[in-house]
Amino acid sequence: MTTAELPPLSGKVALVTGASRGIGYGVAEALVARGDRVCITGRNEDALKEAVEKLGAERVIGVAGKAHDLDHQSEAVERTMEAFGRLDHLVNNAGTNPVFGPIADLDLNVARKVFETNVISALGFAQKTWHAWQKENGGAIVNIASIAGLAPSPFIGAYGISKAAMINLTQQLAHEFAPRVRVNAIAPAVVKTKFAAALYEGREEEAAASYPLGRLGVPSDIGGTAAFLTSAQSDWITGQTLLVDGGLFLNAGV
């Protein structure tokens, strides 16, 4: 996006974790498009730099690091405050799913890693954002959960359990941070990203056949939802988990 194409500044600032590609990038793109300044995080420094350039280095900064690392969390929040002077919105998107198989044989050390990245890191970023800006000035937090957190998901059980915890974390934070900060979650079904490729690659038509809307999700579907949940249009919504699933959950009763 060139300087001439940039929208007027909204006056708001967001931090989006795990945003060098996929859903996180789609969220950052939606926020930049409405005029927010944004800090994005990711593990790969080169990929992060490329994302910053694509989004517009005039309004976007990147901080590389692992989401569960406490020093990285502090650095991301501190650099956002230094660069932009405020931190209105946090989108916890960073996540991992390193294992595929039944939970009866799940390596508990892998389960701990999943929870560290998917749940504990989200809480850490929320705590740091709260103390740095939101406690006194308000704002919004959006946690990217999953449809897998709402029903059993064969072979990705550890991931689903962590996302169920994230949904409850959303409710806990919403209750505790009210009325200054609204906290909501988004529960996507399968979104076409590298992260979810194993769930659809080579068989996308078959994978999409069970979706009432006839297609899998794309990152902009989640980006638009996150933009809504961090906007004034959602000012009376908190503690909710919004299914963004192409209608897939409608099949639960069939």
Helices and strands as residue ranges (DSSP letters): G 3-5, E 13-16, H 22-33, E 37-42, H 45-55, E 60-64, H 70-84, E 89-92, G 103-105, H 108-115, I 116-120, H 121-129, I 130-134, H 135-137, E 139-144, G 147-149, H 157-177, E 181-188, G 197-199, H 204-208, H 219-229, G 232-234, E 241-244, G 248-253
